[in-house]
Amino acid sequence: MFRKKYGVSFKEYLNNYRIERAAEILLRTDDKIYLVAEEVGYRDLDYFINRFIQSKGCTPTTYRKKTRSVNE
């Protein structure tokens, strides 16, 4: 039912939501990457980083540096 309504599985939806939330946190805090991962619900840092790379095309650290330098 979820896939019919939203076009993606619940797992995909949840992962996308968590990564978007993590991206927001990365830009507004200086928290360590593992703390951001935990805050959005990932216990395994390597898994979080791999999911982040799949979604954003770079590591969380690189994303933070690139996006902050563009906004300054």
Secondary structure, 3 states (H helix, E strand, C coil): CHHHHHCCCHHHHHHHHHHHHHHHHHHHCCCCHHHHHHHCCCCCHHHHHHHHHHHHCCCHHHHHHHHHHHHC
